[in-house]
Amino acid sequence: MAVVEATPGLRERKKQRTREAIVESAFELFDQRGFDGTTIADIAEAAEIAPRTFFSYFPSKDDVVFHDFEESQAMIASWLHDREPGTNAIDALQAGIASTAEEAGPVDPRQKRCRKRLISENESLAAHSEHLKGKLADLLAEAVAKDLDDAPGDLRPRLVAGAFAMAIGVIEDMPDDEIEHSAETIDNLLAFLRGGLAALQNQSHGQLSA
């Protein structure tokens, strides 16, 4: 009898469901037992998979905590790299956020609260969080450098990117009841960054005309 293989679409949906099961199981256990009190074997058992299967989806427990980072990074990179000519980096960020706001699914507030607590309790996770924020800042520095005709490692792009990373940290540290107004908070962040970028661009124009 011929063996009928699953179609690529079916395989991808199955993989996505398994990934989601791992994430949901992990956060439930993290919430109950803490990060250090939860093992990969515990997560695998709760998600009804073999421990070795876990590593097909995540390199480590740390990566489960930040499970949505790679998708967010790729999305932000596309906003910045594919922007229309004449659109600065900050306006590209705002347009990207606006374009995905209606399409994005609901964010589980329990996971957000749990991740925030885990980062505050665990030095390794806190360091990993800073590393990931730095990667996002590098994306912005590269895009801002093009706006300023600078190199990504020059001071001015790094200033804007550094302010961006610090602002993300401030937002993450906000009390949960204030994070409910996240859209307004992000608008304020973008307005702040836009003002800084505009000031640097005006400085460049002034130097050229001098």
Rosetta constraint file for C-alpha pairs under 8 A:
AtomPair CA 6 CA 10 HARMONIC 5.98 0.50
AtomPair CA 6 CA 11 HARMONIC 6.05 0.50
AtomPair CA 7 CA 11 HARMONIC 6.19 0.50
AtomPair CA 8 CA 12 HARMONIC 6.11 0.50
AtomPair CA 9 CA 13 HARMONIC 6.26 0.50
AtomPair CA 10 CA 14 HARMONIC 6.17 0.50
AtomPair CA 11 CA 15 HARMONIC 6.14 0.50
AtomPair CA 12 CA 16 HARMONIC 6.11 0.50
AtomPair CA 13 CA 17 HARMONIC 6.19 0.50
AtomPair CA 14 CA 18 HARMONIC 6.23 0.50
AtomPair CA 15 CA 19 HARMONIC 6.12 0.50
AtomPair CA 16 CA 20 HARMONIC 6.14 0.50
AtomPair CA 17 CA 21 HARMONIC 6.11 0.50
AtomPair CA 18 CA 22 HARMONIC 6.26 0.50
AtomPair CA 18 CA 47 HARMONIC 7.74 0.50
AtomPair CA 19 CA 23 HARMONIC 6.34 0.50
AtomPair CA 19 CA 57 HARMONIC 6.60 0.50
AtomPair CA 20 CA 24 HARMONIC 6.05 0.50
AtomPair CA 21 CA 25 HARMONIC 5.92 0.50
AtomPair CA 21 CA 47 HARMONIC 5.47 0.50
AtomPair CA 22 CA 26 HARMONIC 5.93 0.50
AtomPair CA 22 CA 43 HARMONIC 6.67 0.50
AtomPair CA 22 CA 44 HARMONIC 7.07 0.50
AtomPair CA 22 CA 46 HARMONIC 7.96 0.50
AtomPair CA 22 CA 47 HARMONIC 5.37 0.50
AtomPair CA 22 CA 54 HARMONIC 7.54 0.50
AtomPair CA 23 CA 27 HARMONIC 6.21 0.50
AtomPair CA 23 CA 64 HARMONIC 6.19 0.50
AtomPair CA 23 CA 65 HARMONIC 7.96 0.50
AtomPair CA 23 CA 67 HARMONIC 7.41 0.50
AtomPair CA 24 CA 28 HARMONIC 6.24 0.50
AtomPair CA 25 CA 29 HARMONIC 6.27 0.50
AtomPair CA 25 CA 43 HARMONIC 5.99 0.50
AtomPair CA 25 CA 46 HARMONIC 5.77 0.50
AtomPair CA 25 CA 47 HARMONIC 5.74 0.50
AtomPair CA 26 CA 30 HARMONIC 5.99 0.50
AtomPair CA 26 CA 43 HARMONIC 5.35 0.50
AtomPair CA 26 CA 46 HARMONIC 8.00 0.50
AtomPair CA 26 CA 64 HARMONIC 7.36 0.50
AtomPair CA 27 CA 31 HARMONIC 5.94 0.50
AtomPair CA 27 CA 65 HARMONIC 7.68 0.50
AtomPair CA 27 CA 111 HARMONIC 6.49 0.50
AtomPair CA 27 CA 114 HARMONIC 7.20 0.50
AtomPair CA 28 CA 32 HARMONIC 6.32 0.50
AtomPair CA 29 CA 33 HARMONIC 5.69 0.50
AtomPair CA 29 CA 34 HARMONIC 7.06 0.50
AtomPair CA 29 CA 38 HARMONIC 6.40 0.50
AtomPair CA 29 CA 43 HARMONIC 7.31 0.50
AtomPair CA 30 CA 34 HARMONIC 4.39 0.50
AtomPair CA 30 CA 35 HARMONIC 5.07 0.50
AtomPair CA 30 CA 37 HARMONIC 7.63 0.50
AtomPair CA 30 CA 38 HARMONIC 6.33 0.50
AtomPair CA 30 CA 114 HARMONIC 7.53 0.50
AtomPair CA 31 CA 114 HARMONIC 6.22 0.50
AtomPair CA 33 CA 37 HARMONIC 5.19 0.50
AtomPair CA 33 CA 38 HARMONIC 6.14 0.50
AtomPair CA 34 CA 38 HARMONIC 6.42 0.50
AtomPair CA 34 CA 118 HARMONIC 7.36 0.50
AtomPair CA 35 CA 118 HARMONIC 6.68 0.50
AtomPair CA 35 CA 122 HARMONIC 7.90 0.50
AtomPair CA 38 CA 42 HARMONIC 6.27 0.50
AtomPair CA 38 CA 43 HARMONIC 7.35 0.50
AtomPair CA 39 CA 43 HARMONIC 6.50 0.50
AtomPair CA 40 CA 44 HARMONIC 6.12 0.50
AtomPair CA 40 CA 51 HARMONIC 6.72 0.50
AtomPair CA 40 CA 54 HARMONIC 7.55 0.50
AtomPair CA 40 CA 61 HARMONIC 6.83 0.50
AtomPair CA 41 CA 45 HARMONIC 6.11 0.50
AtomPair CA 41 CA 51 HARMONIC 5.54 0.50
AtomPair CA 42 CA 46 HARMONIC 6.24 0.50
AtomPair CA 43 CA 47 HARMONIC 6.08 0.50
AtomPair CA 44 CA 48 HARMONIC 5.91 0.50
AtomPair CA 44 CA 49 HARMONIC 5.09 0.50
AtomPair CA 44 CA 50 HARMONIC 5.86 0.50
AtomPair CA 44 CA 51 HARMONIC 5.19 0.50
AtomPair CA 44 CA 53 HARMONIC 7.88 0.50
AtomPair CA 44 CA 54 HARMONIC 6.44 0.50
AtomPair CA 45 CA 49 HARMONIC 6.15 0.50
AtomPair CA 45 CA 50 HARMONIC 7.21 0.50
AtomPair CA 45 CA 51 HARMONIC 7.65 0.50
AtomPair CA 49 CA 53 HARMONIC 6.34 0.50
AtomPair CA 49 CA 54 HARMONIC 7.36 0.50
AtomPair CA 50 CA 54 HARMONIC 7.00 0.50
AtomPair CA 51 CA 55 HARMONIC 7.40 0.50
AtomPair CA 52 CA 56 HARMONIC 7.17 0.50
AtomPair CA 53 CA 57 HARMONIC 7.20 0.50
AtomPair CA 54 CA 58 HARMONIC 6.19 0.50
AtomPair CA 55 CA 59 HARMONIC 5.38 0.50
AtomPair CA 55 CA 60 HARMONIC 7.25 0.50
AtomPair CA 58 CA 63 HARMONIC 6.02 0.50
AtomPair CA 58 CA 64 HARMONIC 6.50 0.50
AtomPair CA 59 CA 63 HARMONIC 6.58 0.50
AtomPair CA 60 CA 64 HARMONIC 7.01 0.50
AtomPair CA 61 CA 65 HARMONIC 6.85 0.50
AtomPair CA 62 CA 66 HARMONIC 6.79 0.50
AtomPair CA 62 CA 125 HARMONIC 6.56 0.50
AtomPair CA 62 CA 128 HARMONIC 7.80 0.50
AtomPair CA 63 CA 67 HARMONIC 5.67 0.50
AtomPair CA 65 CA 115 HARMONIC 6.35 0.50
AtomPair CA 68 CA 72 HARMONIC 6.33 0.50
AtomPair CA 69 CA 73 HARMONIC 5.96 0.50
AtomPair CA 69 CA 132 HARMONIC 7.77 0.50
AtomPair CA 70 CA 74 HARMONIC 6.11 0.50
AtomPair CA 71 CA 75 HARMONIC 6.19 0.50
AtomPair CA 72 CA 76 HARMONIC 6.16 0.50
AtomPair CA 73 CA 77 HARMONIC 6.06 0.50
AtomPair CA 73 CA 136 HARMONIC 6.64 0.50
AtomPair CA 74 CA 78 HARMONIC 6.23 0.50
AtomPair CA 75 CA 79 HARMONIC 6.42 0.50
AtomPair CA 76 CA 80 HARMONIC 6.34 0.50
AtomPair CA 76 CA 93 HARMONIC 7.20 0.50
AtomPair CA 76 CA 96 HARMONIC 7.54 0.50
AtomPair CA 77 CA 81 HARMONIC 5.93 0.50
AtomPair CA 77 CA 139 HARMONIC 6.54 0.50
AtomPair CA 78 CA 82 HARMONIC 5.60 0.50
AtomPair CA 78 CA 83 HARMONIC 8.00 0.50
AtomPair CA 79 CA 83 HARMONIC 5.94 0.50
AtomPair CA 79 CA 92 HARMONIC 5.98 0.50
AtomPair CA 79 CA 93 HARMONIC 6.39 0.50
AtomPair CA 79 CA 96 HARMONIC 5.78 0.50
AtomPair CA 80 CA 89 HARMONIC 6.09 0.50
AtomPair CA 80 CA 92 HARMONIC 6.03 0.50
AtomPair CA 80 CA 93 HARMONIC 6.92 0.50
AtomPair CA 80 CA 139 HARMONIC 7.91 0.50
AtomPair CA 80 CA 140 HARMONIC 7.61 0.50
AtomPair CA 80 CA 143 HARMONIC 6.27 0.50
AtomPair CA 81 CA 143 HARMONIC 7.41 0.50
AtomPair CA 83 CA 87 HARMONIC 6.33 0.50
AtomPair CA 83 CA 92 HARMONIC 6.06 0.50
AtomPair CA 87 CA 91 HARMONIC 6.32 0.50
AtomPair CA 87 CA 92 HARMONIC 6.36 0.50
AtomPair CA 88 CA 92 HARMONIC 6.22 0.50
AtomPair CA 88 CA 144 HARMONIC 7.42 0.50
AtomPair CA 88 CA 147 HARMONIC 6.17 0.50
AtomPair CA 89 CA 93 HARMONIC 6.28 0.50
AtomPair CA 89 CA 140 HARMONIC 7.11 0.50
AtomPair CA 89 CA 143 HARMONIC 5.76 0.50
AtomPair CA 89 CA 144 HARMONIC 5.78 0.50
AtomPair CA 89 CA 147 HARMONIC 7.28 0.50
AtomPair CA 90 CA 94 HARMONIC 6.32 0.50
AtomPair CA 90 CA 190 HARMONIC 6.51 0.50
AtomPair CA 90 CA 193 HARMONIC 6.87 0.50
AtomPair CA 90 CA 194 HARMONIC 5.84 0.50
AtomPair CA 91 CA 95 HARMONIC 6.09 0.50
AtomPair CA 91 CA 194 HARMONIC 7.65 0.50
AtomPair CA 92 CA 96 HARMONIC 6.08 0.50
AtomPair CA 93 CA 97 HARMONIC 6.16 0.50
AtomPair CA 94 CA 98 HARMONIC 6.13 0.50
AtomPair CA 94 CA 187 HARMONIC 7.99 0.50
AtomPair CA 94 CA 190 HARMONIC 7.08 0.50
AtomPair CA 95 CA 99 HARMONIC 6.06 0.50
AtomPair CA 96 CA 100 HARMONIC 6.34 0.50
AtomPair CA 97 CA 101 HARMONIC 5.99 0.50
AtomPair CA 98 CA 102 HARMONIC 7.75 0.50
AtomPair CA 99 CA 103 HARMONIC 7.67 0.50
AtomPair CA 100 CA 104 HARMONIC 5.80 0.50
AtomPair CA 107 CA 112 HARMONIC 7.96 0.50
AtomPair CA 108 CA 112 HARMONIC 6.66 0.50
AtomPair CA 109 CA 113 HARMONIC 6.13 0.50
AtomPair CA 110 CA 114 HARMONIC 5.99 0.50
AtomPair CA 111 CA 115 HARMONIC 5.95 0.50
AtomPair CA 112 CA 116 HARMONIC 6.16 0.50
AtomPair CA 113 CA 117 HARMONIC 6.25 0.50
AtomPair CA 113 CA 176 HARMONIC 7.63 0.50
AtomPair CA 114 CA 118 HARMONIC 6.08 0.50
AtomPair CA 115 CA 119 HARMONIC 6.13 0.50
AtomPair CA 116 CA 120 HARMONIC 6.36 0.50
AtomPair CA 116 CA 172 HARMONIC 7.32 0.50
AtomPair CA 116 CA 173 HARMONIC 7.94 0.50
AtomPair CA 117 CA 121 HARMONIC 6.22 0.50
AtomPair CA 118 CA 122 HARMONIC 5.97 0.50
AtomPair CA 118 CA 125 HARMONIC 7.23 0.50
AtomPair CA 119 CA 123 HARMONIC 7.12 0.50
AtomPair CA 119 CA 125 HARMONIC 5.18 0.50
AtomPair CA 119 CA 126 HARMONIC 4.82 0.50
AtomPair CA 119 CA 129 HARMONIC 7.52 0.50
AtomPair CA 120 CA 126 HARMONIC 6.69 0.50
AtomPair CA 122 CA 126 HARMONIC 6.21 0.50
AtomPair CA 123 CA 127 HARMONIC 6.11 0.50
AtomPair CA 124 CA 128 HARMONIC 6.19 0.50
AtomPair CA 125 CA 129 HARMONIC 6.02 0.50
AtomPair CA 126 CA 130 HARMONIC 6.36 0.50
AtomPair CA 127 CA 131 HARMONIC 6.25 0.50
AtomPair CA 128 CA 132 HARMONIC 6.28 0.50
AtomPair CA 129 CA 133 HARMONIC 6.27 0.50
AtomPair CA 130 CA 134 HARMONIC 6.15 0.50
AtomPair CA 131 CA 135 HARMONIC 6.49 0.50
AtomPair CA 132 CA 136 HARMONIC 6.57 0.50
AtomPair CA 133 CA 137 HARMONIC 6.19 0.50
AtomPair CA 133 CA 165 HARMONIC 5.86 0.50
AtomPair CA 133 CA 168 HARMONIC 7.76 0.50
AtomPair CA 134 CA 138 HARMONIC 6.14 0.50
AtomPair CA 134 CA 165 HARMONIC 6.71 0.50
AtomPair CA 135 CA 139 HARMONIC 6.55 0.50
AtomPair CA 136 CA 140 HARMONIC 6.53 0.50
AtomPair CA 136 CA 165 HARMONIC 7.64 0.50
AtomPair CA 137 CA 141 HARMONIC 6.06 0.50
AtomPair CA 137 CA 161 HARMONIC 4.76 0.50
AtomPair CA 137 CA 162 HARMONIC 6.55 0.50
AtomPair CA 137 CA 164 HARMONIC 6.60 0.50
AtomPair CA 137 CA 165 HARMONIC 5.85 0.50
AtomPair CA 138 CA 142 HARMONIC 6.21 0.50
AtomPair CA 138 CA 152 HARMONIC 7.93 0.50
AtomPair CA 138 CA 161 HARMONIC 6.84 0.50
AtomPair CA 139 CA 143 HARMONIC 6.50 0.50
AtomPair CA 140 CA 144 HARMONIC 5.97 0.50
AtomPair CA 140 CA 157 HARMONIC 7.89 0.50
AtomPair CA 140 CA 160 HARMONIC 7.95 0.50
AtomPair CA 140 CA 161 HARMONIC 5.73 0.50
AtomPair CA 141 CA 145 HARMONIC 5.92 0.50
AtomPair CA 141 CA 152 HARMONIC 5.47 0.50
AtomPair CA 141 CA 153 HARMONIC 7.65 0.50
AtomPair CA 141 CA 157 HARMONIC 4.78 0.50
AtomPair CA 141 CA 158 HARMONIC 5.71 0.50
AtomPair CA 141 CA 160 HARMONIC 6.99 0.50
AtomPair CA 141 CA 161 HARMONIC 5.19 0.50
AtomPair CA 142 CA 146 HARMONIC 6.77 0.50
AtomPair CA 142 CA 151 HARMONIC 7.60 0.50
AtomPair CA 142 CA 152 HARMONIC 4.72 0.50
AtomPair CA 142 CA 157 HARMONIC 7.29 0.50
AtomPair CA 143 CA 147 HARMONIC 6.77 0.50
AtomPair CA 143 CA 152 HARMONIC 7.83 0.50
AtomPair CA 144 CA 148 HARMONIC 6.31 0.50
AtomPair CA 144 CA 152 HARMONIC 7.64 0.50
AtomPair CA 144 CA 157 HARMONIC 5.51 0.50
AtomPair CA 144 CA 160 HARMONIC 7.64 0.50
AtomPair CA 144 CA 197 HARMONIC 7.87 0.50
AtomPair CA 145 CA 149 HARMONIC 5.68 0.50
AtomPair CA 145 CA 150 HARMONIC 4.64 0.50
AtomPair CA 145 CA 151 HARMONIC 5.53 0.50
AtomPair CA 145 CA 152 HARMONIC 5.10 0.50
AtomPair CA 145 CA 154 HARMONIC 7.85 0.50
AtomPair CA 145 CA 156 HARMONIC 7.79 0.50
AtomPair CA 145 CA 157 HARMONIC 5.31 0.50
AtomPair CA 146 CA 150 HARMONIC 6.34 0.50
AtomPair CA 146 CA 151 HARMONIC 7.65 0.50
AtomPair CA 147 CA 201 HARMONIC 7.80 0.50
AtomPair CA 148 CA 157 HARMONIC 7.79 0.50
AtomPair CA 148 CA 200 HARMONIC 7.58 0.50
AtomPair CA 148 CA 201 HARMONIC 6.19 0.50
AtomPair CA 148 CA 204 HARMONIC 7.44 0.50
AtomPair CA 150 CA 154 HARMONIC 6.36 0.50
AtomPair CA 150 CA 156 HARMONIC 7.80 0.50
AtomPair CA 150 CA 157 HARMONIC 7.37 0.50
AtomPair CA 151 CA 157 HARMONIC 7.81 0.50
AtomPair CA 152 CA 157 HARMONIC 6.05 0.50
AtomPair CA 152 CA 158 HARMONIC 7.21 0.50
AtomPair CA 153 CA 157 HARMONIC 7.08 0.50
AtomPair CA 153 CA 158 HARMONIC 6.53 0.50
AtomPair CA 154 CA 158 HARMONIC 6.40 0.50
AtomPair CA 155 CA 159 HARMONIC 6.08 0.50
AtomPair CA 156 CA 160 HARMONIC 6.58 0.50
AtomPair CA 156 CA 200 HARMONIC 7.43 0.50
AtomPair CA 157 CA 161 HARMONIC 6.13 0.50
AtomPair CA 158 CA 162 HARMONIC 5.71 0.50
AtomPair CA 159 CA 163 HARMONIC 6.17 0.50
AtomPair CA 160 CA 164 HARMONIC 6.26 0.50
AtomPair CA 160 CA 193 HARMONIC 6.72 0.50
AtomPair CA 160 CA 196 HARMONIC 7.03 0.50
AtomPair CA 160 CA 197 HARMONIC 6.98 0.50
AtomPair CA 161 CA 165 HARMONIC 6.27 0.50
AtomPair CA 162 CA 166 HARMONIC 6.16 0.50
AtomPair CA 163 CA 167 HARMONIC 6.01 0.50
AtomPair CA 163 CA 193 HARMONIC 7.49 0.50
AtomPair CA 164 CA 168 HARMONIC 6.27 0.50
AtomPair CA 164 CA 189 HARMONIC 7.83 0.50
AtomPair CA 164 CA 193 HARMONIC 7.17 0.50
AtomPair CA 165 CA 169 HARMONIC 6.42 0.50
AtomPair CA 166 CA 170 HARMONIC 6.35 0.50
AtomPair CA 167 CA 171 HARMONIC 6.23 0.50
AtomPair CA 167 CA 189 HARMONIC 6.84 0.50
AtomPair CA 168 CA 172 HARMONIC 6.17 0.50
AtomPair CA 169 CA 173 HARMONIC 6.23 0.50
AtomPair CA 170 CA 174 HARMONIC 6.39 0.50
AtomPair CA 171 CA 179 HARMONIC 7.38 0.50
AtomPair CA 171 CA 185 HARMONIC 7.60 0.50
AtomPair CA 174 CA 178 HARMONIC 6.30 0.50
AtomPair CA 174 CA 179 HARMONIC 6.31 0.50
AtomPair CA 175 CA 179 HARMONIC 6.45 0.50
AtomPair CA 176 CA 180 HARMONIC 6.77 0.50
AtomPair CA 177 CA 181 HARMONIC 7.92 0.50
AtomPair CA 178 CA 182 HARMONIC 7.44 0.50
AtomPair CA 179 CA 185 HARMONIC 7.91 0.50
AtomPair CA 181 CA 185 HARMONIC 6.38 0.50
AtomPair CA 182 CA 186 HARMONIC 6.02 0.50
AtomPair CA 183 CA 187 HARMONIC 6.23 0.50
AtomPair CA 184 CA 188 HARMONIC 6.26 0.50
AtomPair CA 185 CA 189 HARMONIC 6.27 0.50
AtomPair CA 186 CA 190 HARMONIC 6.16 0.50
AtomPair CA 187 CA 191 HARMONIC 6.10 0.50
AtomPair CA 188 CA 192 HARMONIC 6.17 0.50
AtomPair CA 189 CA 193 HARMONIC 6.28 0.50
AtomPair CA 190 CA 194 HARMONIC 5.86 0.50
AtomPair CA 191 CA 195 HARMONIC 6.14 0.50
AtomPair CA 192 CA 196 HARMONIC 6.41 0.50
AtomPair CA 193 CA 197 HARMONIC 6.15 0.50
AtomPair CA 194 CA 198 HARMONIC 6.04 0.50
AtomPair CA 195 CA 199 HARMONIC 6.16 0.50
AtomPair CA 196 CA 200 HARMONIC 6.38 0.50
AtomPair CA 197 CA 201 HARMONIC 6.15 0.50
AtomPair CA 198 CA 202 HARMONIC 6.09 0.50
AtomPair CA 199 CA 203 HARMONIC 6.16 0.50
AtomPair CA 200 CA 204 HARMONIC 6.30 0.50
AtomPair CA 201 CA 205 HARMONIC 6.31 0.50
AtomPair CA 202 CA 206 HARMONIC 6.06 0.50
AtomPair CA 203 CA 207 HARMONIC 6.23 0.50
AtomPair CA 204 CA 208 HARMONIC 6.27 0.50
AtomPair CA 205 CA 209 HARMONIC 6.22 0.50
AtomPair CA 206 CA 210 HARMONIC 6.03 0.50
